[in-house]
Amino acid sequence: MLVTRLEQLPDEILLEVCLYLKPYDVINSFGQLNHRLEQTISQYRRDADLHHLTLKQFQRWHKHLLHYTSKSVVNLVVSNWNSPGQIYLFNQLMKPYASLYSLFSNIKQVRLIDFTNNDIDILSKLDKIEKLFIDADALVPLSYSTHTLLDKYLFCSSSHFKEIRLWGVEGGIRSQHHVPIVTNFHLERLTISVALLDDLILMFRRSPNLRSLNVEIAQHTTKALRQNATVDMLPKRLTFFHFQTTDQCVLSSEDLDKLVSNIPSIELLSLDMDTNDFDYASACHWTNMLSCLTKLKHVYFKLRIWLKSDLVPFDTESIIHAFQQTNLPICCYVDTKVLHIDTVPYNMKQFDTNMSVTTSPKAMIAKTTSSQLFNQPSKRVQTLIIDGQHDPTHINEWLSVITRFPGIEILQLNSVNIQDKETSAIDLKHQPFQLPHMGYLHYIRSTSCRVHVPFFLLLANNTTISPQLKALSMMYGDLVYLCKRLPGCTFERIKELWLYGGEADGHVILRDIDLILKTFPCLSHFYFNNQSSRFLNRHLQLIIETILRSSPDLISFRISCNKSSLRFLSSMDIETCTSWIQQVCGLCEHERIHVTVNDKLLSIWK
């Protein structure tokens, strides 16, 4: 039978088509047409996912789709990612309602992405929400008052949260230790970045029935603890425990031993940490500590032990030999400053979670207690971070690590110093590889801003290796160097560009911005953050106007600084700024844009 109408397609085919669309597109395209389609797409009315919408799409959702779907919505996602100001506008829409539940009578789960200080109004409207996920904007530090309100509404008020995620807060969330303890007996799953060990102890007191805890402690303090840690306050039902930190002094091996040995219910233990405590390299220490966990099913750790100068160079043979006597299969390698010890294989399937792996190009020479496990394909590794620490390296060292993680979605390369001559061809015959799911490449800082062009092109411009690549993050100086070395070359498939600037990148020059825009002609999202305004202020107005006029397809744009103020913007009110932006973009008065402006930031959502 010849199919000439959409309604003639079976439900299975229609649902297959929907898999390629965002929930918004499904509801906008197929909703309110007829009873049969209403039934077919009913599951999509459960998800109000506003992530990645244009401003025009957001306005259509509000005016035409919100009340049509509101009674069905179970999961709500509101996001400033690539749509800066969306959470603020959503809060404005919610002003007539006492809570989200007043509008969404079946809502159970809320996710807020790139949460900022402007978005706090929603915190008082979370009654009856069971699952709350908040990821903070990493480039905008949260104020003290925002920290206080987050702590108040999430942990110091009577709530029915069963699961909370509070992540990405620079320096970790600071809890209120002077207020009375409010116990949430419903909370079973917690993912949180806290400032200090003190804050973790307080979380134990507030959440006695935790079953899953994923915690990062951001910083160490020499001050006395405000919370008295006792065995009685530790969770009695905790089965999953993941701990991470990049502060070398946060948790000694002795303190970790005291902590986990008093939580015998742990079944899955995961650690990802930097430390200066060499006892973490002791196989005997691990054997003794884990022997207390009688219910332990699996342990996974990634340790980066920073070596003192008297321990360099370091021979890893003794570590391998000691761990061979245990039931902990590991790999071990050392670079100029850090001893890396990882359990193998890199497989988080048992933990039912995605993970990131931080490693070094020197992992190429890793020794292992089990070659069979070491060579198993990685599973559930979403992000791979390779830190070269500006040590001289070769391309084959970087590639040997990358090829072991073919399933990654995000690749971050830090402090790259490749010594190979650029005229030498990269030989992939002996190690062909693909990164079929990689959408984001973070190439953060080459030594002296000298990007190794063939290596970069292999990752960023080879559609066989990275067919899904759409976003690039780089340092400003690195990208200018790259563009000058590639005259006439364009990267049409890069839709998101994130630039970062600092002392080593120097002042932002208008002709270099113009060169970058010609190299990336199809940008939908452009973000530029500089450490100090003094590198931007000289030509700030012209820089903004050049970017907006040269990128007609831009949906979102942000330019910001961390220190001092952007002079051109500091005295501009929101009406004047919006009018100026509309004029620059050639928009009519009825064509809406959302502008956020202050002395450190300008963001635009179209």
N, C-alpha and C positions, 0 to 999 in steps of 0.2 A: 504493500500500500504506500502510495506517495504521501509523505508528510508535508502539508502546506501551511499548517497552523501550529502555533506553540502548544495549544491545548491538546494536540494529538500525540505529543511526546509522552511516553510513560513516565511515572513518577521517578523511577530509578535514573532515567536520563536527566530529568530536570534537577534532581539532587546532585548528580555528578557535575552539572554545569555550575551549580551553586558553590561547589567546593573551590572554584577558581575566583570567586567573588568575595568581597568584604560583606559582612552582615548588613551594613547600610545599603550596599548596592542591591542585595537580594530583596530587602524590604521595599526599597525605592522602585525597583523594576517590576516586581511580581506581586507586591502587596495591593490589596483592595481592588483586585481585578475580577475574581469570581471565587465561588465557594471552594471549588476543587483546589485551586492554587493556594488559597488561604490555608487549607489543611496540609498541603504538601510542604509549605515553607514555615509551618507553625513553630518549628524548633528555632528558627532564626529570629523570631520575635522575642525569644528569651534573652538574647544578647544585644544590648545597646552598646555597641563598640564604636566609639567616636574617634578612635585612634587614626591618625593620618588623614582626617577629613580636611577639605578646603573650607574656608569661611563660608562660602556659598552653600556647600553641602551641609555644614552645621546649621545654618539658618533654615534650610529646607527641613532638616530633621526636626528642628524646634517647631516650625510652623505647621508642618503637614504630617509628620510621622510620630512625634512624641506621644500625643494623646491616643493615637491609633494603637500604639504598642505598649503604653505605660503599664497596663494591667498584666501584661505577659512578661515583662522584664524581670529576669532573675539575676543576671550579671550585667553590671554597668562598668564601662571603661571610659574614663575622661582623661585626656592627655594633652600636655603642652609640647610633647615631642613632635617636631615638625608642624605644630599648630600652636605657636606661643600665645598664651592668653586664653586658651580654651577652658581651662578649669575656672578661671575668673568669670568668664561669660556664663558658664554653666551655673555658677553660684548666683549670678544676677537673675537667671531664670528661676532659681529655686527660692528666691526671697519670699514669695507668698506662702510657702509651705514650711511648716514647723520642722519637718524631717523629710528625708528621701522617701521614707515609708508612706508618707501622706500622699505622694504621687505614684510611687511604684509599690503597690500593695503586696507584691510577691518577691520583692528584692531580697537577695541573700548575700550577694557578693559585690564589692566595690573595689575598683583598681584606679589609682591616681598616679599618672606617670609624669615625671619632671615637676613635681610639686615644689612651689615656691612660697615666699612670704606673702604674696598677694592672694593666696588660695585658702587661707585659714578658715574662712566662713563655713566651709563644708564640714568642718570637724564637729560642729555642734548639731549636725543633722544626721548622725549615723546610728540613731536608735534602731534596734532590732536587726542590724546588719550582723551576719555571722562570720563573714570572711572579709578582711580589709587588707589591701595591698597598697603600700605607698612607696614609690621610688622618688627620692628627692632629685632636684636639678643639681648635678655635680658642679656646675659652674657658678651657681648663685648661693653663697653661704646663707644658711638659715639664721635669723636673728635670735636673740635670747628669748624674746617673747614667743616666737614660733616654737622653739624647743619646749617652752613651758606649756603651751597650748596642746602640742602633740602629746606630751606626757600626761597632761590633765585628762584629755578626752579619750585617750587610748588605754591608760593604765590607772588613772586616779578617779574614775567615775564608774558608777554601776553600769555594766555593759554585759552583753551576751556574746561577745566575740569568741569564736571557737578557733579562729586562725588569724594571726596578724603578721604582716611583713612590713618592716620599716627600714628601708635600705638606702644607701647612697648619700647619707648625711655626712657632710665633710666634718671630720673630727669626731663623728659618732654622736648619738643623741645623748643629751645631758638630762638625767632624771632629777626629779624633785625629792630630795632626801628628808626634807623638813616637814612634809605633809603626812597625815595619817595614812597607814597602809590600807588600800582597798584591794581585797582579794577577789580575783576572777577565777572561780572554780570551773568555768566553762572552757577556758583557754587551753587548748591541747597542742597547738602548733604555733611556734614563734620563730620568725626570721628577723633578726635585728642587728643593727650596727650601733653599739654603745660606745660612749667615750672612754670609760674607765672600768676596771675590774669591779669597783664599787657598784657600778650601775648593773652589772650582771648579777651580783649577789642580791640586789634589790629586786630584780626581775624574778629570781627564785622565790622570794618571799611573797611577791604579788601573784605568782602563777604556780601553785603547788601541784597542779594536775597535768603539767606538760608531758607530752609523749614524744614530741619532736622539737629539737632546739638547734637552730642554725645561727650562730652568733659570731660577730666580729667585734673585737676590742681594739679601738683605734689608737690609744695612747697609754703610755705608762706614766705614773706619778709616784713621787717619793713621799707624798703626804700620807699620814695614817689613814687607814680605811674608816669610813663613816658607818659601814655596815659590819656587824660582827658575824662572820661566817661560821655557822655551826652545821653539824651533820643533819640535825633535825630539819633545817630549812631546805635541804636539797630535794629535788623532785624524786618521788618514789616510783613513778611510772614511766620515766624517760627511757625510751628504747632507741631513739636516733639522736646522736649528738655530733654536730659539726662545729669546729672552732677554727677561726682564722685571725691572723693579725700580720701586719707588716712592720710593727714596732718590735725591735729586737729584745726589749726588756719586759714585755707585758707579762709573760707567764713562763716561769722556770720549769724545768722538768720535774722538780720536787713538788711544786704547786699543782702541776697537772696530775701527778700521781695521787696527791691528796684528794683532788677533785673527783676524778673518775673512779677511783677505788671505793669511794663512798656512794657511788651510784651504781649498784650491782645490776640494775635492770637494763643497762645499756646492751643493745644487740648489734647496733651499727655505729662504729666510731670513725670519725673523719677529721683530719687535721691538715691545715694548709697555712704554714707560718714561717716567718723570718725569726731567727733567734740568735743570740750570742752565747747560749748555754750549750757547751759541747757535750754535756751528758745526754742530750737528745740523740747523739750518735752511738750510744751504748746499747748493744743488743741485749745485754744483761738487764739493763734498766727497763727496756720494753717487755722482756719476758716476765719480769717480776710484776710490773704494773698490770699487764693484761691478764695475768693469772688470777687477779681478784675479780675479773668480770666473767663469772661462770656462765652467763647467758650470751656472751659475745659470739656473733656469727661471722662478722667481717670487720676488718680494720683497714683503713686506707689513710696514708699520710703523704704529704709533700713537704719536706723540710728543707729550708735554706739556712744553713748554719754559717754565720759570718765568722771567718777565721781571724785570729790575732796574727800579727806579723811574724811571731816566732813559730807559728805552725805552717807557714808557707815556705817552700812547696810542701804539699801534703800527699802521702801515699794512701790510696783507698784500699789497698789489698787487705789490711788488717780489719777494716770494717766489713768487707765482703766475707772474709773468713769467719768472723764472729757471728754474722747473721745467717751463715750457712748452717749453723748449729741450732737455729730456731725454726719455727714454722712461719716466719715472715719473709716472703720473697721480696727482694728489693733490687733496685739499681742504684748505682752510686757514681758520682763524677764530681770533679772539682774544677773551678776556673780560678782566676787570679785572686779572688776574694772570698768565694763562697763554696762551701761543701754542700752538695745536693744529695739528699737521700729520699727516694720515692719508693713506695710499694708498687709492685707490678702484679698484673697488668693494669693499664689505665682503663678501668672499667667500672662505671658507677651504676650498672644496671641493677645490682642488688639494692642500691640505695634509692632507686627510683627517682633520680634527679639528674639534671645536667650539671656539668662542672666546668671549671676553668683549670688549665694547667700552666704554671709558670716555670719556665725552664731556661736553658742557656744553650748557645751553639755548641758548647763543649759536651752536651749530651751525646754527641756523635761518638765520643770515646768512652761512654758509660760502661762500667762493669756491672755484672748482675749475678745473683745467686741462682737464677733460673732463666736460661736463654729461651726456653719454650714459652714461659709466661711473658717475658720481656718483649718477645716478637709477636705476641698476639695483637690483632688490630684493636685500636682504642674504641671504646663505646661510651656514648653519652658525654663526650667531651665537646662542649659548645664553643669554648673560647681557648685559644692557644696564645700565650704570651711568651715571647722569646726575648730575653734581655741580654744584649751583648756587652753592656757596661763599657762600651767604647774600646774594648780590647781588640787588637788586630785579629781578624777572622777571614775565612774564605767562604765563597758561595756554597761549596759542597757541605760545609758544616751546617749552615742554615737550612739547606734543602734536606739534609739527612734527618733533621728534626721535624720539619714541616710534613714530609711525606709519611711520617708515622701517624699522622692525625688527619686522615682524609675527610672525616665527617664534620669538621669544624664549620661554624657559621661566622666566627669572628677571628681574625688573625691580627695580632698586635706585635710589631717589631720595635724594640726599644734600643737606643744607643748603638746604632749600626756603624761598624767600621770595617768595611770589606776591602781587602788588600788586592784582590784579583784585578788585573788590567782589564779595562772596559773593552779593549779590542779583542779579548779572548772570548770565543763563543762558549756559551753554557751548554755543556754536554748532558742531555737528558736521556741518552740511550740506555744508560745503566740504571737510572732511577726515574722512569717516567711516572708522573703522578697527576692526579686531578683533585681539585677542591670543589666538588659540584655544588655544595651548599653554602660556600663562602659568599656573604653579601657585604661584609664590612672589612676593610683593610685599614689598620692604623699603623702608619709608618712614622714613628715618633722619634725624630732626631737622628741625623747622621753626623758623624764627627766632622766638625768644621762646615756643616751644612752641605757636604759634598755627597749627594746621593749617588749610589752606584746604579747608573741608568739601566744597564741590561738586566740586573736583578729586579729592579723596580718594574720594568716593562714585562718581565716574565710573569709577575704576580698580578699586575694591574691591567695589562693590555692583551693578555693571551686568553681568548675566549674558550679555548679548549681546556685550559687549566682552571679558570675561574669564570664559568659561564654566567653565574648569578650576581657577580660583583656590581654593586650600585652605589656604594658609599666609600668615601676616602677621608681619612684624617691625617694631616701632616703639619709640621712646623712651617711657618711662613717662609723662613730663610731657605729651608730645604726645597720647598715647592718652587720658589723663584729660581733657584739653581737648576732644578729639573726642567722647568719650562724654557729656560734660556738654552739648555742643551738639546732641546727637542723643537726647533723652529718648525712651524707648520703642522706639528703633531697635535691631534685633538683626541679627547676622551669623551665621546658622546654618551657612553653608557653610564658615566658617573652622574648621578642625579643629586647626591648629597655630598657637600664638601664642608669639612670642618677644619678651620685653620687656627693655629695657636702661635702666639708670638711672645718673645721674651728678649732678654738682653742680647743673646747671641744672634738674634734675627735682625736687630737694628730697626731703623725707622721704616715705616710703611710708605712706599713711594708709589705715586699714582700710575706711572707707566708700567710698574711691575704688576699692579692690580689689573690693569688693562690686559697685560700679557696672560695672566692667570685666567681671566674671563674668556679670552680667545681660545685658550687650551681646553677649557671646560665650558663648551657653549650651550649645554643642555641642562643646566642646573635647575632643580626645583626647590632645593633647600641649601642655603649658604649661611654658615655660622663662622664668625671670626672673633676669637677672644685673645686679648693681649694682656700681659702681666701689668703693664703700666700705660696710662693714657699718654704719656709723653712721646710714645712711639707712633701715636695715631693723630694727635691733636693738630699737627701742622697742616694737614690736608683733609681733615675729617669730612667736611661737607662735600668736597669733590669726590672723595672715596665712596661715600654713600650714594651720591647721585650717579656716579659711573657704574657701580654695581647694579643699581635698580634699572637704569636705562639699558644696560647691556644684557640683562637677563630677563626677558619678557615673560618667561615661563616660571619665574620664582613664585612659590607658594608661601614660603617663609624665609625670613632673613633676620639675623641678629648680629649686632656688633657690640662688644662690651670690653671692659677693662676691670682688673682686680684692684689696682691702686690709683689713687688720685681721682680726677673726674674728667669726663669728656666735655671740654669747654663749650663747644658749639651747642651741645644738647642741654647743658646744665641750667640754662635760663629759659628754656623753651617749654611752654605749657602744652598740654595734650592736643588742644584744638589747633593751635598754630602748627604743631608738628604733623598732625594728620593732614591738614590742608597742604602743607609742603610736600609730603610724601605722595598724596594724590596727584599733585601737579607734576612731580618728577616722573611718576609712573604713567602719566597721561590718562588718568581715570576721571570719569564724570562724577558729579556729586553723589548720584544715587548708587554708585559702585562702592560698596562697603569694604573697608579694610579695618583691621584691629591693630592699634598701635600701643605699645608700652614704651614709655620713655622716662628716664631719670638720669642722674649725673654720671652713672656708670654703664648704662645700657640703653640700646634702642632695639626693639624687636617689632617685626611686622608680620601679620598673618593675612593673606589674601584669599 
